[in-house]
């Protein structure tokens, strides 16, 4: 037999006697298997705390025990449960409210109260065991965490009357300290426990979490810290894969994140803000006009958004409703201002235009350019007519006349277009007399006159013949089939070539330049075929959605860009954006049409997908990124969860719900719901609304609680941490709240 020295996982050494090392190890494992207890992980302990899975199943929660308390006792009990989590204060307070109460603890150390049952306001002689502090996250903890009795608005008014600031960081601390003082005073009075001065600085620091959420807050802090600035941007200034995914979750395309937005994300993450919330905030602050957003909009939490919808609908009192509506109005103003600012950026140093004006300005510039080109063409022909002799070669002259008649015969006869037939006979005579270029040009003018007035068969025949005439004469000059004075030939060549370019540019079939500048009518009745007020519609179609579907629009825009002066081209770009922004028009709210960021984003993304050439021709890369950024912010700000079924609004009455559970039936329960609940709901709603709108575009930071200090940690995001209550708002770490 030999002696072996073995050490367990806790560092304790043992001597084991056995024949072999394998036998010693087997004996050691058998011996220690019942001596060691597996250490529960931090996550496991946290989850047990959140769910309350280690609670005694035979003990009911106080909110579901049907105590049937008289109205006065129910009101006091509700206020006590809404202001403290301290077992000592609960024990003292419950004993004051119900002197017959007795107390014990379960195996996990939770306080258990033994309380008498009431019926119709009288004791039944029966008792029941309840948890005053519900295991896990339940209704009573929800009231305490939410700061249910904090009168934020009355506090603010009182502080202002004393000359104390109530805005910004200092103002928030002042309100927080006062709020904590009121809650502490209420809890102290209800439980007959001395007022704790230390709870006031806890409130000023933001006092935020209960013991159960400490690990959760710490994990969020660590995640944010690990996602520090050095891990957000790569050396090339682009988001790395991890942050890029976060940006996508926040509605950002990593390839469309501008430098200033990326820098803002980096700065906020350095301060400890959650990367996703930092991305949303950075998008907003990077716009021409910062768009304020609620806590629910910044975090994307549907639960918080439903709460904010309930506030706006008046469920949480008039003060909360007014705060939310005022905030929404400011948000809408910021969205409209951004649309105006983005429009102005497309035409720097120019007066803003209205819808339709961009098309009118572009048409005016094109009409002036066409008249200039026509004048130049006329001057060149005048110079050619004043030059020396130039004639077609005899063979070319005969072929020329025959080609003109063939073109005419393809669609017309002397019976359908007799005037054009007669002019062709005149052309034969010109060719027989030598094919003089001057005579040919005079003949061309006579043919062109057939096209004046209302469209008819003669005009159509003339158009076909002239198309052949211009091409054939240009080819003859280029191929040296014209003889005579070389100087005259050169001038004629220049005039004919310039005329061909003019026709190609302005009379191209279906071309936008011709569509916008063609005229109809004669004399004083002559006018533009497309009226100035309809020019923008002719270019873009009457609706912004048509931009994505209109064929050849990218080609037309490129042609317009080449032929328009910069100011008029910019005005046309503004016109396009104005039409796009019209897609953001949403429903009417209280008589005013709201901006729908969802509709704008949908129209913008559809345009980029269906007609990217249009987008690229109209806007630079920087402009496209900024428009995309605005579309993301606008969609985030206006696409929030709405409680259409009103179910969450009913769930907002937590205080009334708890009070009603504790109270007797009949008149007592009605008093609780209508009187006590109303007294508490109004300041609670005002406080929640203030919290929801206080973040605006910059979410609160996550700050780690210092060990042994009275500082708190702030959660900027609501999470569904239990089956019965959405958890958000203020919670304290290290205090007795």
Long-range contacts (C-beta under 8 A, 24 or more apart in sequence): 4-28, 8-32, 8-35, 8-36, 9-36, 10-36, 42-215, 43-215, 45-215, 46-212, 46-215, 46-216, 49-136, 49-211, 49-212, 50-136, 50-137, 50-212, 50-721, 50-722, 51-135, 51-136, 52-134, 52-135, 52-136, 52-138, 53-136, 54-107, 54-108, 54-135, 55-106, 55-108, 55-110, 55-131, 55-135, 55-136, 56-106, 56-107, 56-112, 58-129, 59-106, 59-112, 59-129, 59-130, 59-131, 60-128, 60-129, 60-130, 60-131, 61-130, 61-131, 61-134, 61-135, 61-138, 61-139, 61-140, 62-113, 62-130, 62-131, 62-132, 62-134, 62-140, 62-662, 63-134, 63-138, 63-139, 63-140, 63-657, 63-658, 63-661, 63-662, 64-661, 65-115, 65-128, 65-130, 66-117, 66-661, 67-115, 67-117, 67-118, 67-128, 67-130, 67-662, 68-117, 68-118, 68-119, 68-120, 68-663, 68-664, 68-665, 69-118, 69-662, 69-663, 69-664, 70-118, 70-121, 70-663, 70-664, 70-668, 71-663, 71-664, 71-667, 71-668, 71-671, 71-672, 73-97, 73-98, 73-662, 74-659, 74-662, 74-663, 74-664, 74-668, 74-672, 75-659, 75-672, 75-676, 76-190, 77-662, 78-655, 78-658, 78-659, 78-662, 78-672, 78-676, 79-149, 79-186, 79-190, 80-187, 80-190, 80-191, 81-132, 81-140, 81-143, 81-144, 81-658, 82-140, 82-143, 82-144, 82-148, 82-149, 82-655, 82-658, 82-680, 83-144, 83-149, 83-183, 83-186, 83-187, 83-190, 83-737, 84-144, 84-187, 84-190, 84-191, 84-736, 84-737, 85-133, 85-141, 85-144, 85-210, 85-736, 85-737, 86-187, 86-191, 86-193, 86-736, 86-737, 87-111, 87-133, 88-191, 88-193, 88-736, 89-187, 89-190, 89-191, 89-193, 89-736, 90-132, 90-133, 90-191, 92-191, 92-192, 92-193, 93-187, 93-190, 93-191, 93-192, 93-193, 94-132, 96-190, 96-191, 96-192, 110-135, 118-664, 119-664, 120-664, 120-665, 120-666, 121-664, 121-668, 136-722, 137-212, 137-721, 137-722, 137-725, 137-727, 138-722, 138-724, 138-725, 139-654, 139-657, 139-658, 139-724, 139-725, 140-658, 141-210, 141-212, 141-725, 142-654, 142-722, 142-724, 142-725, 142-727, 143-654, 143-655, 143-658, 144-210, 144-737, 145-210, 145-727, 145-728, 145-729, 145-730, 145-731, 146-654, 146-684, 146-688, 146-728, 146-729, 146-730, 147-179, 147-183, 147-684, 147-687, 147-729, 147-730, 148-654, 148-655, 148-680, 148-684, 149-182, 149-183, 149-186, 149-680, 149-683, 149-684, 150-179, 150-182, 150-183, 150-683, 150-684, 150-687, 150-730, 151-179, 151-182, 151-683, 151-686, 151-687, 152-179, 152-683, 152-686, 152-687, 152-690, 152-691, 153-319, 153-683, 153-686, 153-687, 153-690, 154-683, 154-686, 155-179, 155-182, 156-690, 172-206, 172-694, 173-204, 173-205, 174-204, 176-203, 176-204, 176-205, 176-206, 176-207, 177-201, 177-203, 177-204, 178-203, 179-203, 179-687, 180-204, 180-207, 180-737, 183-737, 184-737, 187-736, 187-737, 196-735, 196-736, 198-710, 198-735, 199-732, 199-735, 199-736, 199-737, 201-710, 202-710, 202-712, 202-732, 202-734, 202-735, 202-737, 203-732, 205-710, 205-711, 205-712, 206-703, 206-711, 206-712, 206-713, 206-714, 206-730, 207-712, 207-730, 207-731, 207-732, 207-733, 207-735, 207-737, 208-712, 208-713, 208-714, 208-715, 208-730, 208-731, 208-732, 208-733, 209-705, 209-712, 209-713, 209-715, 209-731, 209-732, 209-733, 210-731, 210-732, 210-733, 211-733, 213-715, 213-731, 213-733, 214-705, 214-713, 214-733, 217-702, 217-704, 217-705, 217-713, 217-715, 217-733, 218-704, 218-705, 218-713, 220-274, 220-702, 220-715, 221-272, 221-702, 221-703, 221-704, 221-713, 223-274, 224-269, 224-272, 224-273, 224-274, 224-275, 224-702, 225-272, 227-269, 227-275, 228-269, 228-270, 229-266, 229-267, 229-269, 229-270, 232-262, 232-265, 232-266, 232-269, 232-275, 233-262, 233-266, 237-262, 238-262, 239-265, 243-275, 246-275, 246-276, 246-279, 247-279, 249-276, 249-300, 250-276, 250-277, 250-279, 250-280, 250-283, 250-300, 250-632, 250-636, 251-280, 251-283, 251-632, 251-635, 251-636, 252-279, 252-283, 252-632, 253-628, 256-624, 256-625, 256-628, 256-629, 257-625, 258-286, 258-622, 258-625, 258-626, 258-629, 260-286, 261-286, 261-629, 268-698, 271-701, 272-701, 272-702, 272-703, 272-704, 273-699, 273-701, 273-702, 273-716, 274-299, 274-699, 274-702, 274-716, 274-717, 276-300, 277-699, 277-716, 277-717, 278-699, 280-633, 280-636, 280-699, 281-697, 281-698, 281-699, 283-629, 283-632, 283-633, 283-636, 284-633, 284-697, 285-697, 285-698, 286-629, 287-338, 287-341, 287-626, 287-629, 287-630, 287-633, 288-337, 288-338, 288-341, 288-342, 288-345, 289-334, 289-337, 289-338, 289-341, 290-334, 290-696, 290-697, 291-331, 291-334, 291-335, 291-338, 291-633, 291-634, 291-637, 291-697, 292-327, 292-330, 292-331, 292-334, 292-693, 292-696, 292-697, 293-331, 293-633, 293-636, 293-637, 293-695, 293-696, 293-697, 294-327, 294-640, 294-692, 294-693, 294-695, 295-691, 295-692, 295-693, 295-694, 295-695, 295-699, 295-716, 295-717, 295-718, 295-728, 296-640, 296-641, 296-692, 296-718, 297-636, 297-637, 297-640, 298-695, 298-697, 298-699, 298-716, 299-699, 299-716, 299-717, 299-718, 300-636, 301-717, 301-718, 301-719, 301-728, 302-641, 303-641, 303-718, 303-719, 303-720, 303-726, 303-728, 304-692, 304-717, 304-718, 304-726, 304-728, 305-640, 305-641, 306-641, 306-642, 306-643, 306-648, 306-726, 307-648, 307-652, 307-688, 307-692, 307-718, 307-726, 307-728, 308-640, 308-689, 308-692, 309-640, 309-641, 309-642, 309-643, 309-648, 310-643, 310-648, 310-649, 310-652, 311-685, 311-688, 311-689, 311-692, 313-643, 313-649, 315-649, 315-652, 315-653, 315-685, 316-652, 316-681, 316-684, 316-685, 316-686, 316-688, 316-689, 317-681, 317-682, 317-683, 317-684, 317-685, 317-686, 318-682, 319-682, 319-683, 319-685, 319-686, 319-689, 320-685, 320-686, 320-688, 320-689, 321-685, 321-689, 323-686, 323-689, 323-690, 323-693, 324-689, 324-692, 324-693, 327-693, 331-637, 332-592, 332-594, 332-595, 335-584, 335-595, 335-597, 335-634, 335-637, 335-638, 336-595, 338-630, 338-634, 339-581, 339-584, 339-595, 339-630, 342-577, 342-626, 342-627, 342-630, 343-574, 343-577, 343-578, 343-581, 345-623, 345-626, 346-570, 346-573, 346-574, 346-577, 346-619, 346-623, 347-567, 347-570, 347-571, 347-573, 347-574, 348-570, 350-567, 350-570, 350-571, 352-574, 353-571, 353-574, 353-575, 353-578, 354-578, 355-536, 355-575, 355-578, 355-579, 355-582, 356-533, 356-535, 356-536, 356-575, 357-536, 357-571, 357-575, 358-536, 358-571, 358-572, 358-573, 358-574, 358-575, 358-576, 358-578, 359-532, 359-534, 359-535, 359-536, 359-537, 359-538, 359-539, 359-540, 359-572, 359-575, 360-532, 360-533, 360-535, 360-536, 361-567, 361-568, 361-571, 361-572, 362-516, 362-535, 362-539, 362-560, 362-564, 362-568, 362-569, 362-571, 362-572, 362-575, 363-516, 363-517, 363-528, 363-530, 363-532, 363-535, 364-532, 364-568, 365-564, 365-565, 365-568, 366-513, 366-516, 366-517, 366-560, 366-563, 366-564, 367-516, 367-517, 367-528, 369-563, 370-506, 370-513, 370-517, 373-502, 373-505, 373-506, 374-502, 376-498, 377-495, 377-498, 377-499, 377-502, 380-491, 380-494, 380-495, 380-498, 380-499, 381-441, 381-495, 381-499, 383-491, 383-495, 384-437, 384-438, 384-441, 384-488, 384-491, 384-492, 384-494, 384-495, 385-438, 385-441, 387-485, 387-487, 387-488, 387-491, 387-492, 388-484, 388-485, 388-487, 388-488, 389-436, 389-484, 389-485, 389-488, 390-436, 390-437, 390-438, 390-482, 390-483, 390-484, 390-485, 390-488, 390-489, 390-492, 391-434, 391-435, 391-436, 391-437, 391-482, 391-483, 391-484, 392-431, 392-434, 392-435, 392-437, 392-440, 392-476, 392-481, 392-482, 392-483, 393-435, 393-481, 393-482, 393-483, 394-435, 396-435, 396-476, 396-481, 397-431, 397-434, 397-435, 398-431, 400-431, 400-435, 400-472, 400-473, 400-476, 401-427, 401-428, 401-431, 403-468, 403-472, 404-465, 404-468, 404-469, 404-472, 407-464, 407-465, 407-467, 407-468, 408-461, 408-464, 408-465, 410-464, 411-460, 411-461, 411-464, 412-457, 412-460, 412-461, 412-464, 416-457, 416-461, 417-457, 417-458, 417-460, 417-461, 419-450, 419-458, 420-447, 420-450, 420-458, 420-461, 420-462, 420-465, 423-447, 423-450, 424-465, 437-473, 437-482, 437-488, 437-492, 440-473, 444-469, 452-522, 453-522, 470-496, 470-499, 470-500, 470-503, 471-500, 474-500, 505-563, 510-552, 511-556, 511-559, 512-538, 512-539, 512-556, 512-559, 512-560, 513-559, 513-560, 513-563, 536-575, 536-579, 539-572, 539-575, 540-575, 540-576, 540-579, 543-579, 544-579, 544-580, 544-582, 544-583, 544-603, 545-583, 545-603, 545-606, 547-576, 547-579, 547-580, 547-607, 547-611, 547-614, 548-606, 548-607, 548-609, 548-610, 548-611, 548-614, 549-610, 549-611, 550-611, 553-611, 553-613, 553-614, 554-611, 554-613, 554-614, 554-616, 554-617, 555-613, 557-614, 557-617, 557-618, 558-617, 561-617, 573-618, 573-619, 576-618, 577-618, 577-627, 580-604, 580-607, 584-634, 586-638, 594-638, 595-634, 595-638, 596-638, 597-631, 597-633, 597-634, 597-635, 597-636, 597-637, 597-638, 597-639, 598-634, 598-635, 598-638, 598-639, 600-630, 600-631, 600-634, 600-635, 601-631, 601-632, 601-634, 601-635, 604-628, 604-631, 605-631, 651-725, 653-677, 653-681, 654-725, 655-680, 655-681, 655-684, 656-681, 688-729, 691-729, 691-730, 705-733, 705-734, 709-734, 710-734, 710-735
